[in-house]
Amino acid sequence: MAILWINLFSVYAVSLFSRFLAKPSALGPVYIKPNKFMAFVVIVIFVMISGLRNNIGDTFFYMHSFVVDPYTWEYVLSKKDMGFGILLMILKMYTANPQALVFITALVTNLLIVMVLYKYSRLFEISVYLYITSGLYIVAMNGIRQFLAGAIIFAATKYIFNGDWKKYIAVVLFASTIHQSALILIPIYFIVRRRAWTSATFTLLALAILLVLGYNQFSDAIFSAIEDTQYSNYKDFNEGGANFIRVVIQGVPVLFAYLGRHKLREIFPQSDYVVNMSLLGFIFMAIATQNWIFARFIVYFGLYNLILMSWIVKIFAKDSQRLIYYAIIVCYFIYFYYENVVVLNLIYKSDYLSL
């Protein structure tokens, strides 16, 4: 964990410094533009630590597959996620070192995520800090393919804001060649492109409650909806649900967004779309308490919490903002420690980085 602690403290410090050197943005008086060089340093740190690992989650199996599988055109075309197979096939033309796969995917994933946070976060360092402490940075190391797909779609956030559904769907279709579950974002686009906290919002929440309470009755319909994805195999899988604390972590930003909805909409006009994405993340996480596999969809929605929380601080009265800021820092630090030290006892391994 020592490397991961260094990662957390260093990227927070650098991203905080980038905001101290920020300039006003052309997007509006409440937007600021963090220092580009410092943001670049954040990306470098993220990529080096993630890209040089050789463990955590499925990393070992991806590296092993890179070494032993043939990755010919015949082999690639026989698989569902052809785009990812083509990436591996191209990499194997230049190197047999599986670390190249880990590094390239870490580079693309973290580059795209930080670029979006840099553009839309009000407090850049809060978004960067929560990327780690909310667990998403570790999840990105665990589910390489799906998080790569999620990062590509996250980079298309501007198409949600601009209402450009054709370009957004094109990006989703491309990402689905890396992980087929990305196709869920096509209908999601039309759900989130509306004002938050309308009757439709509360209908979704009511539906989520019904799904959780009546999961056994609804599970067949749920798995029918994802029967053509990688997750259809989990219909009869029974290893319990997601930790309730993860539901709380996903739900807190949504709760604050509701309480401060008028101020939030005033200072961040695109906040409705971000709130709707975060709300869907909360709904999937709530359903995941019945079957943990639904927590994997947080890849596509959890990243929007990083943007949302960076604006939440600003909906409070000015004399309370410092308290809220430090409360976020402390609470998420405790969660990060609990999740990765107490529960997972996470150990970081690398052939290139060691302490």
C-alpha positions as a Python dict, from the first residue, in 0.01 Angstrom:
ca = {
    (1, 'M'): (0, 0, 0),
    (2, 'A'): (297, 237, 45),
    (3, 'I'): (306, 320, -327),
    (4, 'L'): (-70, 385, -327),
    (5, 'W'): (-40, 618, -26),
    (6, 'I'): (236, 811, -202),
    (7, 'N'): (15, 825, -509),
    (8, 'L'): (-275, 969, -310),
    (9, 'F'): (-78, 1239, -130),
    (10, 'S'): (130, 1340, -432),
    (11, 'V'): (-154, 1378, -683),
    (12, 'Y'): (-364, 1568, -431),
    (13, 'A'): (-80, 1807, -358),
    (14, 'V'): (1, 1862, -725),
    (15, 'S'): (-364, 1907, -827),
    (16, 'L'): (-419, 2149, -537),
    (17, 'F'): (-119, 2349, -653),
    (18, 'S'): (-261, 2347, -1007),
    (19, 'R'): (-573, 2523, -875),
    (20, 'F'): (-366, 2780, -686),
    (21, 'L'): (-209, 2864, -1023),
    (22, 'A'): (-546, 2858, -1201),
    (23, 'K'): (-678, 3119, -1441),
    (24, 'P'): (-1037, 3227, -1507),
    (25, 'S'): (-1203, 3019, -1777),
    (26, 'A'): (-1391, 3153, -2077),
    (27, 'L'): (-1679, 2921, -1981),
    (28, 'G'): (-1802, 3165, -1715),
    (29, 'P'): (-1711, 3362, -1401),
    (30, 'V'): (-1747, 3064, -1166),
    (31, 'Y'): (-1525, 2839, -1377),
    (32, 'I'): (-1150, 2831, -1333),
    (33, 'K'): (-882, 2671, -1545),
    (34, 'P'): (-619, 2480, -1342),
    (35, 'N'): (-255, 2500, -1441),
    (36, 'K'): (-198, 2270, -1739),
    (37, 'F'): (153, 2163, -1645),
    (38, 'M'): (49, 2059, -1295),
    (39, 'A'): (-247, 1869, -1442),
    (40, 'F'): (-2, 1693, -1675),
    (41, 'V'): (207, 1591, -1373),
    (42, 'V'): (-106, 1440, -1216),
    (43, 'I'): (-158, 1232, -1529),
    (44, 'V'): (205, 1118, -1527),
    (45, 'I'): (183, 1001, -1165),
    (46, 'F'): (-145, 818, -1226),
    (47, 'V'): (-13, 645, -1538),
    (48, 'M'): (323, 545, -1391),
    (49, 'I'): (176, 383, -1080),
    (50, 'S'): (-114, 216, -1259),
    (51, 'G'): (82, 123, -1570),
    (52, 'L'): (378, -37, -1393),
    (53, 'R'): (179, -268, -1165),
    (54, 'N'): (170, -644, -1212),
    (55, 'N'): (-112, -733, -973),
    (56, 'I'): (-453, -608, -846),
    (57, 'G'): (-772, -769, -966),
    (58, 'D'): (-760, -921, -1313),
    (59, 'T'): (-423, -767, -1407),
    (60, 'F'): (-235, -1098, -1381),
    (61, 'F'): (-486, -1276, -1605),
    (62, 'Y'): (-474, -1003, -1871),
    (63, 'M'): (-93, -1022, -1869),
    (64, 'H'): (-101, -1400, -1888),
    (65, 'S'): (-351, -1393, -2174),
    (66, 'F'): (-133, -1145, -2361),
    (67, 'V'): (159, -1390, -2342),
    (68, 'V'): (-14, -1720, -2423),
    (69, 'D'): (-303, -1631, -2659),
    (70, 'P'): (-223, -1615, -3032),
    (71, 'Y'): (-406, -1290, -3122),
    (72, 'T'): (-431, -1364, -3491),
    (73, 'W'): (-715, -1219, -3698),
    (74, 'E'): (-896, -1551, -3674),
    (75, 'Y'): (-865, -1552, -3296),
    (76, 'V'): (-964, -1185, -3258),
    (77, 'L'): (-1272, -1218, -3481),
    (78, 'S'): (-1388, -1517, -3279),
    (79, 'K'): (-1419, -1300, -2965),
    (80, 'K'): (-1700, -1061, -2871),
    (81, 'D'): (-1484, -760, -2785),
    (82, 'M'): (-1301, -730, -3113),
    (83, 'G'): (-1167, -380, -3053),
    (84, 'F'): (-973, -488, -2747),
    (85, 'G'): (-846, -792, -2934),
    (86, 'I'): (-718, -571, -3218),
    (87, 'L'): (-538, -352, -2963),
    (88, 'L'): (-362, -656, -2820),
    (89, 'M'): (-282, -788, -3167),
    (90, 'I'): (-116, -457, -3261),
    (91, 'L'): (80, -446, -2934),
    (92, 'K'): (210, -801, -2991),
    (93, 'M'): (350, -692, -3327),
    (94, 'Y'): (594, -469, -3138),
    (95, 'T'): (653, -638, -2804),
    (96, 'A'): (597, -963, -2618),
    (97, 'N'): (618, -786, -2282),
    (98, 'P'): (272, -794, -2117),
    (99, 'Q'): (361, -481, -1920),
    (100, 'A'): (304, -290, -2243),
    (101, 'L'): (-65, -383, -2232),
    (102, 'V'): (-101, -266, -1871),
    (103, 'F'): (86, 57, -1939),
    (104, 'I'): (-100, 152, -2259),
    (105, 'T'): (-443, 88, -2109),
    (106, 'A'): (-345, 283, -1796),
    (107, 'L'): (-223, 568, -2014),
    (108, 'V'): (-540, 598, -2221),
    (109, 'T'): (-774, 544, -1926),
    (110, 'N'): (-617, 796, -1690),
    (111, 'L'): (-541, 1051, -1959),
    (112, 'L'): (-904, 1066, -2071),
    (113, 'I'): (-1044, 1076, -1718),
    (114, 'V'): (-815, 1354, -1595),
    (115, 'M'): (-878, 1558, -1911),
    (116, 'V'): (-1253, 1554, -1844),
    (117, 'L'): (-1205, 1637, -1476),
    (118, 'Y'): (-972, 1921, -1572),
    (119, 'K'): (-1237, 2065, -1802),
    (120, 'Y'): (-1552, 2034, -1590),
    (121, 'S'): (-1453, 2014, -1222),
    (122, 'R'): (-1493, 2323, -1007),
    (123, 'L'): (-1233, 2206, -755),
    (124, 'F'): (-992, 2000, -960),
    (125, 'E'): (-803, 1860, -662),
    (126, 'I'): (-1125, 1732, -502),
    (127, 'S'): (-1212, 1537, -816),
    (128, 'V'): (-860, 1391, -837),
    (129, 'Y'): (-862, 1304, -467),
    (130, 'L'): (-1201, 1132, -491),
    (131, 'Y'): (-1092, 941, -801),
    (132, 'I'): (-858, 755, -567),
    (133, 'T'): (-1041, 755, -235),
    (134, 'S'): (-1381, 657, -377),
    (135, 'G'): (-1210, 345, -514),
    (136, 'L'): (-1242, 417, -887),
    (137, 'Y'): (-867, 432, -946),
    (138, 'I'): (-831, 83, -799),
    (139, 'V'): (-1132, -40, -998),
    (140, 'A'): (-958, 87, -1312),
    (141, 'M'): (-671, -151, -1233),
    (142, 'N'): (-912, -435, -1160),
    (143, 'G'): (-1134, -423, -1469),
    (144, 'I'): (-897, -311, -1743),
    (145, 'R'): (-1126, -355, -2043),
    (146, 'Q'): (-1444, -216, -1895),
    (147, 'F'): (-1277, 87, -1741),
    (148, 'L'): (-1102, 159, -2069),
    (149, 'A'): (-1443, 158, -2238),
    (150, 'G'): (-1583, 372, -1955),
    (151, 'A'): (-1303, 628, -1989),
    (152, 'I'): (-1361, 657, -2364),
    (153, 'I'): (-1732, 724, -2308),
    (154, 'F'): (-1655, 964, -2021),
    (155, 'A'): (-1445, 1163, -2269),
    (156, 'A'): (-1766, 1210, -2471),
    (157, 'T'): (-1931, 1399, -2184),
    (158, 'K'): (-1930, 1716, -2393),
    (159, 'Y'): (-2169, 1548, -2637),
    (160, 'I'): (-2417, 1494, -2353),
    (161, 'F'): (-2382, 1860, -2255),
    (162, 'N'): (-2420, 1977, -2616),
    (163, 'G'): (-2703, 1739, -2701),
    (164, 'D'): (-2506, 1582, -2987),
    (165, 'W'): (-2651, 1232, -2970),
    (166, 'K'): (-2504, 1114, -3301),
    (167, 'K'): (-2145, 1172, -3190),
    (168, 'Y'): (-2216, 1033, -2843),
    (169, 'I'): (-2364, 711, -2981),
    (170, 'A'): (-2071, 678, -3223),
    (171, 'V'): (-1831, 691, -2928),
    (172, 'V'): (-2041, 437, -2736),
    (173, 'L'): (-2042, 198, -3033),
    (174, 'F'): (-1664, 227, -3055),
    (175, 'A'): (-1626, 167, -2680),
    (176, 'S'): (-1856, -137, -2705),
    (177, 'T'): (-1594, -310, -2922),
    (178, 'I'): (-1373, -298, -2612),
    (179, 'H'): (-1643, -401, -2364),
    (180, 'Q'): (-1988, -487, -2491),
    (181, 'S'): (-2165, -368, -2177),
    (182, 'A'): (-2099, -11, -2295),
    (183, 'L'): (-2407, -42, -2516),
    (184, 'I'): (-2621, 32, -2211),
    (185, 'L'): (-2516, 397, -2250),
    (186, 'I'): (-2715, 438, -2573),
    (187, 'P'): (-3060, 440, -2407),
    (188, 'I'): (-2906, 607, -2101),
    (189, 'Y'): (-2823, 915, -2311),
    (190, 'F'): (-3191, 985, -2370),
    (191, 'I'): (-3272, 929, -2002),
    (192, 'V'): (-3014, 1175, -1865),
    (193, 'R'): (-3070, 1448, -2123),
    (194, 'R'): (-3345, 1607, -1917),
    (195, 'R'): (-3391, 1827, -1614),
    (196, 'A'): (-3306, 1661, -1285),
    (197, 'W'): (-3554, 1614, -999),
    (198, 'T'): (-3865, 1600, -1215),
    (199, 'S'): (-4131, 1331, -1181),
    (200, 'A'): (-3915, 1109, -1404),
    (201, 'T'): (-3634, 1128, -1147),
    (202, 'F'): (-3854, 1013, -862),
    (203, 'T'): (-4001, 742, -1083),
    (204, 'L'): (-3650, 605, -1133),
    (205, 'L'): (-3587, 613, -758),
    (206, 'A'): (-3915, 435, -690),
    (207, 'L'): (-3826, 176, -952),
    (208, 'A'): (-3488, 121, -786),
    (209, 'I'): (-3654, 63, -449),
    (210, 'L'): (-3893, -189, -607),
    (211, 'L'): (-3604, -369, -776),
    (212, 'V'): (-3412, -397, -450),
    (213, 'L'): (-3709, -509, -244),
    (214, 'G'): (-3838, -748, -510),
    (215, 'Y'): (-3510, -854, -662),
    (216, 'N'): (-3595, -1224, -672),
    (217, 'Q'): (-3910, -1150, -870),
    (218, 'F'): (-3744, -903, -1108),
    (219, 'S'): (-3408, -1073, -1157),
    (220, 'D'): (-3518, -1274, -1461),
    (221, 'A'): (-3626, -956, -1640),
    (222, 'I'): (-3303, -780, -1544),
    (223, 'F'): (-3082, -1056, -1679),
    (224, 'S'): (-3293, -1082, -1992),
    (225, 'A'): (-3206, -717, -2058),
    (226, 'I'): (-2833, -796, -2043),
    (227, 'E'): (-2843, -1147, -2187),
    (228, 'D'): (-2619, -1054, -2480),
    (229, 'T'): (-2348, -903, -2260),
    (230, 'Q'): (-2068, -1057, -2056),
    (231, 'Y'): (-2288, -1033, -1748),
    (232, 'S'): (-2553, -1282, -1862),
    (233, 'N'): (-2341, -1562, -1714),
    (234, 'Y'): (-2398, -1424, -1365),
    (235, 'K'): (-2769, -1505, -1355),
    (236, 'D'): (-2713, -1807, -1133),
    (237, 'F'): (-2406, -1664, -962),
    (238, 'N'): (-2457, -1620, -589),
    (239, 'E'): (-2181, -1458, -386),
    (240, 'G'): (-2389, -1193, -214),
    (241, 'G'): (-2430, -825, -283),
    (242, 'A'): (-2220, -511, -273),
    (243, 'N'): (-2127, -355, 60),
    (244, 'F'): (-2395, -111, 180),
    (245, 'I'): (-2125, 147, 251),
    (246, 'R'): (-2057, 167, -122),
    (247, 'V'): (-2425, 254, -175),
    (248, 'V'): (-2391, 536, 77),
    (249, 'I'): (-2073, 664, -92),
    (250, 'Q'): (-2255, 672, -424),
    (251, 'G'): (-2567, 829, -279),
    (252, 'V'): (-2424, 1115, -70),
    (253, 'P'): (-2338, 1341, -367),
    (254, 'V'): (-2686, 1283, -510),
    (255, 'L'): (-2846, 1377, -178),
    (256, 'F'): (-2650, 1701, -152),
    (257, 'A'): (-2725, 1777, -517),
    (258, 'Y'): (-3096, 1751, -438),
    (259, 'L'): (-3076, 1968, -128),
    (260, 'G'): (-2884, 2237, -316),
    (261, 'R'): (-3043, 2183, -656),
    (262, 'H'): (-3138, 2547, -718),
    (263, 'K'): (-2794, 2688, -634),
    (264, 'L'): (-2621, 2405, -819),
    (265, 'R'): (-2820, 2469, -1136),
    (266, 'E'): (-2739, 2839, -1108),
    (267, 'I'): (-2361, 2799, -1082),
    (268, 'F'): (-2331, 2489, -1303),
    (269, 'P'): (-2594, 2494, -1580),
    (270, 'Q'): (-2503, 2143, -1706),
    (271, 'S'): (-2540, 1997, -1359),
    (272, 'D'): (-2874, 1829, -1440),
    (273, 'Y'): (-2701, 1581, -1672),
    (274, 'V'): (-2423, 1511, -1423),
    (275, 'V'): (-2677, 1461, -1143),
    (276, 'N'): (-2881, 1222, -1358),
    (277, 'M'): (-2572, 1012, -1435),
    (278, 'S'): (-2478, 1005, -1067),
    (279, 'L'): (-2833, 909, -976),
    (280, 'L'): (-2822, 615, -1215),
    (281, 'G'): (-2495, 510, -1054),
    (282, 'F'): (-2668, 514, -716),
    (283, 'I'): (-2954, 304, -855),
    (284, 'F'): (-2720, 42, -999),
    (285, 'M'): (-2526, 30, -673),
    (286, 'A'): (-2848, -15, -477),
    (287, 'I'): (-2944, -307, -701),
    (288, 'A'): (-2591, -443, -654),
    (289, 'T'): (-2670, -505, -286),
    (290, 'Q'): (-2867, -804, -418),
    (291, 'N'): (-2608, -919, -674),
    (292, 'W'): (-2262, -760, -675),
    (293, 'I'): (-2223, -789, -1052),
    (294, 'F'): (-2438, -480, -1100),
    (295, 'A'): (-2171, -278, -919),
    (296, 'R'): (-1959, -318, -1232),
    (297, 'F'): (-2184, -67, -1408),
    (298, 'I'): (-2052, 200, -1170),
    (299, 'V'): (-1765, 226, -1418),
    (300, 'Y'): (-1996, 423, -1648),
    (301, 'F'): (-2164, 640, -1384),
    (302, 'G'): (-1932, 675, -1086),
    (303, 'L'): (-1695, 908, -1268),
    (304, 'Y'): (-1969, 1173, -1277),
    (305, 'N'): (-1969, 1179, -897),
    (306, 'L'): (-1615, 1315, -920),
    (307, 'I'): (-1741, 1617, -1112),
    (308, 'L'): (-2051, 1655, -899),
    (309, 'M'): (-1869, 1655, -565),
    (310, 'S'): (-1630, 1925, -686),
    (311, 'W'): (-1933, 2154, -725),
    (312, 'I'): (-2115, 2045, -409),
    (313, 'V'): (-1875, 2248, -194),
    (314, 'K'): (-1983, 2566, -373),
    (315, 'I'): (-2356, 2525, -303),
    (316, 'F'): (-2297, 2593, 67),
    (317, 'A'): (-2269, 2936, 225),
    (318, 'K'): (-1924, 3082, 185),
    (319, 'D'): (-1838, 3059, 556),
    (320, 'S'): (-1930, 2686, 554),
    (321, 'Q'): (-1740, 2583, 242),
    (322, 'R'): (-1408, 2526, 419),
    (323, 'L'): (-1576, 2292, 670),
    (324, 'I'): (-1751, 2096, 394),
    (325, 'Y'): (-1425, 2075, 197),
    (326, 'Y'): (-1234, 1922, 489),
    (327, 'A'): (-1526, 1697, 579),
    (328, 'I'): (-1510, 1548, 227),
    (329, 'I'): (-1134, 1499, 258),
    (330, 'V'): (-1159, 1325, 596),
    (331, 'C'): (-1465, 1109, 525),
    (332, 'Y'): (-1336, 977, 194),
    (333, 'F'): (-992, 915, 346),
    (334, 'I'): (-1155, 699, 614),
    (335, 'Y'): (-1350, 511, 347),
    (336, 'F'): (-1035, 457, 138),
    (337, 'Y'): (-852, 319, 442),
    (338, 'Y'): (-1144, 96, 540),
    (339, 'E'): (-1200, -42, 192),
    (340, 'N'): (-839, -104, 90),
    (341, 'V'): (-661, -174, 419),
    (342, 'V'): (-923, -322, 651),
    (343, 'V'): (-1144, -506, 398),
    (344, 'L'): (-918, -586, 102),
    (345, 'N'): (-573, -566, 262),
    (346, 'L'): (-461, -445, -79),
    (347, 'I'): (-98, -498, -177),
    (348, 'Y'): (60, -319, -473),
    (349, 'K'): (325, -509, -666),
    (350, 'S'): (550, -395, -947),
    (351, 'D'): (870, -506, -1117),
    (352, 'Y'): (967, -140, -1158),
    (353, 'L'): (843, 42, -846),
    (354, 'S'): (916, -70, -491),
    (355, 'L'): (973, 67, -144),
}
